[in-house]
Amino acid sequence: MKSNSKNVVYWPEGKLDFSAGCIVMGVLNVTPDSFSDGGLFFDTEKAIEHGLKMAADGAAIIDIGGESTRPGSEPVSARQQIERVVQVIEELYKKVEVPISIDAHNVEVAGAALEAGAAMINDITALNNERLAELAADYEVPMVLMHMQGSPATMQVEPKYEDVIGEVLEFLLSRAKRAERFGIPKERIFIDPGIGFGKTLEHNLLLLRNIDKFVSTDYRVLVGTSRKSFIGKITGRENPGWRIFGTAATVALCAAAGVSIVRVHDVAEMLDVVKVTNNIKRLNIS
């Protein structure tokens, strides 16, 4: 399928091509304590090596974070996050062509990452700090806005909603409009319902079952389900690394529904899922 202006998102330092449908964002946690891969890539050289592998495996974006946001996690200082991620970003920026995203909600961390070569901001707080919007506008980069009830330390302590679909959607649309007011073009804003971030099993399943409501907005959608605990609850797989097939089911569902980006740990495997789903979807609408 040929690219056109409607399915390619451009910015001065990069682009994302959605001509074929959904694309894959690879997760690179440079942390000792992330829920699934904590400690595996805490070493700078190992993190760089894994980033190169994800790019070779077909990741369209590499999302790098220096702070765990697993349930119950505590904040990490800006200085520590910068020490963890900047060298990794600098080296990958030299060696890969795919955009690098910084998973951060601290302005200092995001700014240091952009200076190092990152070209996207992934904000799990959806502009609790509006200076992040100013930063994204100044650097002319895309931004992901995610919904979270509470904070990582508290989000899984009895999350409650009257209407999880309506409340999450209303929140994200209001934050997306806020981002636009700061000068971020609509096409560079991605909304993320925040699967697992202040949601019960039922909340997560309802959001995924109704993900088309998010897709039908004027904003592109990113979804991250990879290896998460709700998949473990359904499948009985306690080890996050064993949740690949459960993750694949959610990735196929999201790609079929028109989600633009899936954020995953297992890039090569999920890219196969996305490719097959994208091809079936294109056949059905051609």
C-alpha positions in Angstrom: 0.0 0.0 0.0 1.4 3.4 -0.9 1.9 6.1 1.6 -0.1 9.3 1.6 -0.4 12.4 3.8 -3.2 10.9 5.8 -1.4 7.8 7.0 2.1 9.2 7.5 2.8 11.4 10.6 5.7 13.8 9.9 7.8 16.0 12.1 11.2 17.6 11.5 13.3 14.8 12.9 11.3 11.8 11.8 8.1 10.2 10.6 5.8 7.3 11.4 4.1 5.4 8.5 0.8 3.8 9.1 0.1 2.9 5.5 0.1 -0.8 6.3 -2.0 -0.3 9.5 -0.8 -0.8 13.1 2.9 -0.5 13.9 5.0 -1.8 16.8 6.7 0.1 19.5 9.4 -1.8 21.4 9.8 -1.4 25.1 13.3 -0.8 26.5 13.3 -0.4 30.3 16.7 0.7 31.6 15.7 -0.1 35.2 16.5 -2.6 37.9 12.9 -3.2 38.8 10.4 -3.1 35.9 7.7 -5.7 36.3 8.7 -7.9 33.3 12.3 -7.1 32.2 13.6 -5.3 35.3 17.4 -5.7 35.5 17.8 -7.4 32.1 18.9 -4.2 30.4 20.0 -2.1 33.4 23.5 -2.3 32.1 24.1 0.4 29.5 25.8 -1.9 26.9 23.0 -4.5 27.3 20.4 -1.9 26.8 22.0 -0.6 23.6 22.4 -4.1 22.3 18.7 -4.9 23.0 17.7 -1.6 21.3 19.6 -2.6 18.2 18.0 -6.0 18.2 14.5 -4.5 18.5 15.2 -2.2 15.5 16.6 -5.2 13.6 13.4 -7.2 14.5 11.2 -4.5 13.0 10.3 -2.1 15.7 9.0 1.2 14.3 9.7 3.0 17.5 11.9 2.3 20.5 10.4 3.5 23.8 13.1 4.0 26.5 12.4 4.5 30.2 14.5 5.0 33.3 11.8 4.6 35.9 9.7 1.6 36.6 5.9 2.4 36.7 4.8 -1.1 37.8 2.1 -1.2 40.5 3.6 -0.2 43.8 6.7 1.4 42.4 8.3 4.5 43.9 9.5 7.6 42.0 13.1 7.7 40.7 15.0 11.1 40.7 15.5 13.0 37.5 19.2 12.7 37.9 19.1 8.9 38.2 16.8 8.6 35.2 19.0 10.8 33.1 22.0 8.7 34.0 20.2 5.6 33.0 18.8 6.7 29.6 20.9 9.4 28.0 23.9 7.3 27.0 21.6 4.6 25.6 19.6 7.2 23.6 22.8 8.8 22.3 24.2 5.5 21.0 21.0 4.2 19.5 20.4 7.6 17.8 23.7 7.1 16.0 23.0 3.5 15.0 19.2 3.1 14.2 16.9 5.0 11.9 13.7 4.4 13.8 12.5 7.2 16.2 13.4 6.9 19.8 10.7 7.7 22.4 11.3 8.8 26.0 9.0 7.3 28.5 9.0 10.1 31.1 6.8 12.5 32.9 9.6 14.6 34.3 10.4 17.7 32.3 14.1 17.6 33.0 14.3 13.9 32.0 12.3 14.5 28.8 14.4 17.5 27.9 17.7 15.6 28.4 16.4 12.8 26.3 15.3 15.1 23.4 18.7 16.7 23.5 20.3 13.2 23.3 18.3 12.3 20.2 14.8 11.2 21.3 12.1 12.2 19.0 8.9 11.5 20.9 7.6 11.9 24.5 5.5 9.2 26.2 3.8 10.7 29.2 1.9 8.3 31.5 0.4 11.3 33.4 -1.1 13.0 30.3 0.2 16.4 31.1 0.0 16.6 34.8 2.9 18.9 34.2 2.0 21.2 31.3 5.7 22.1 30.7 5.9 18.7 28.9 3.5 20.1 26.3 5.6 23.2 25.9 8.7 21.0 25.5 7.0 18.8 22.8 5.8 21.9 21.0 9.3 23.5 21.1 11.0 20.4 19.8 8.1 19.7 17.4 7.9 16.0 18.4 4.9 13.7 18.8 3.5 13.0 22.2 1.6 10.1 23.8 -0.9 10.9 26.5 -1.9 8.0 28.8 -4.7 7.7 31.3 -3.8 6.6 34.8 -5.9 6.6 38.0 -3.7 7.6 40.8 0.0 7.1 40.7 2.1 3.9 40.1 2.5 3.6 43.9 -1.3 3.7 44.5 -3.0 3.0 41.2 -4.0 -0.7 41.9 -5.4 0.0 45.3 -9.1 -0.5 44.6 -9.5 1.4 41.4 -13.1 2.5 40.8 -15.1 4.0 38.0 -18.8 4.7 37.4 -18.2 4.4 33.6 -14.6 3.3 32.8 -15.0 3.8 29.1 -16.7 7.2 29.3 -14.4 8.5 32.0 -11.1 7.4 30.4 -12.2 8.7 27.0 -13.3 12.0 28.4 -10.1 12.5 30.3 -7.9 11.7 27.3 -9.8 13.9 24.9 -9.6 16.8 27.4 -5.8 16.3 27.7 -5.4 16.0 24.0 -7.2 19.3 23.5 -4.9 20.8 26.2 -1.9 19.6 24.2 -3.2 21.2 21.1 -3.6 24.5 22.9 0.1 24.4 23.6 0.8 24.1 19.9 1.1 20.3 19.3 -0.6 19.4 16.0 -3.5 16.9 16.4 -1.8 14.4 14.1 1.2 14.3 16.5 -1.0 13.4 19.5 -1.5 9.8 20.5 -4.0 8.7 23.2 -3.5 5.6 25.4 -6.2 4.2 27.7 -3.5 3.0 30.1 -4.3 -0.7 30.4 -3.2 -1.9 33.8 -2.8 1.6 35.2 -5.4 2.0 37.8 -7.8 -0.6 36.4 -9.1 -4.0 37.5 -9.3 -7.0 35.3 -12.8 -6.1 34.3 -11.8 -2.5 33.5 -9.0 -3.6 31.3 -11.2 -6.0 29.4 -14.0 -3.4 28.9 -11.5 -0.9 27.6 -10.1 -3.5 25.1 -13.6 -4.6 24.1 -14.5 -1.0 23.4 -11.2 0.2 21.9 -13.0 1.2 18.7 -14.5 4.1 20.6 -11.0 5.5 21.1 -10.0 4.8 17.5 -13.1 6.7 16.3 -11.9 9.9 17.8 -9.8 12.4 15.9 -6.6 11.1 17.6 -4.4 8.1 16.9 -4.4 5.4 19.6 -1.5 3.6 21.3 -2.2 0.5 23.5 0.2 -1.3 25.8 -0.9 -4.7 27.0 2.4 -6.6 26.8 2.9 -9.3 29.4 0.6 -7.4 31.9 -0.9 -9.0 35.0 -4.5 -9.1 33.7 -3.2 -11.6 31.0 -1.6 -13.6 33.8 -4.9 -13.6 35.7 -6.8 -15.0 32.7 -4.2 -17.5 31.6 -2.7 -18.5 34.9 0.8 -17.5 33.7 2.5 -16.1 36.8 5.8 -15.4 35.0 5.4 -12.3 32.7 7.7 -13.8 30.2 5.3 -16.6 29.6 2.4 -14.3 28.6 3.4 -14.0 25.0 0.4 -15.8 23.5 -2.0 -13.9 25.7 -0.3 -10.7 24.7 -0.6 -11.8 21.0 -4.4 -12.1 21.4 -4.7 -8.5 22.6 -2.3 -7.2 19.9 -4.4 -8.8 17.2 -7.6 -7.4 18.6 -6.1 -3.9 18.8 -4.6 -4.0 15.3 -7.9 -5.3 13.9 -9.8 -2.4 15.6 -7.5 0.2 14.0 -5.1 1.0 16.9 -2.1 2.8 15.4 0.6 1.6 17.8 1.0 -1.4 20.1 3.7 -1.2 22.7 5.4 -4.6 23.3 8.4 -6.4 24.8 8.5 -9.2 22.2 9.0 -7.2 19.0 9.6 -9.9 16.4 6.7 -12.1 17.6 4.2 -9.3 17.8 5.3 -7.8 14.5 4.2 -11.1 12.9 0.8 -10.8 14.7 0.5 -7.2 13.4 1.5 -8.1 9.9 -1.1 -10.8 9.5 -3.8 -8.8 11.1 -3.0 -5.7 9.0 -3.2 -7.8 5.8 -6.5 -9.4 6.8 -7.9 -6.0 7.6 -6.7 -4.4 4.3 -8.3 -7.3 2.4 -11.6 -6.8 4.1 -11.7 -3.1 3.2 -10.3 -3.1 -0.3 
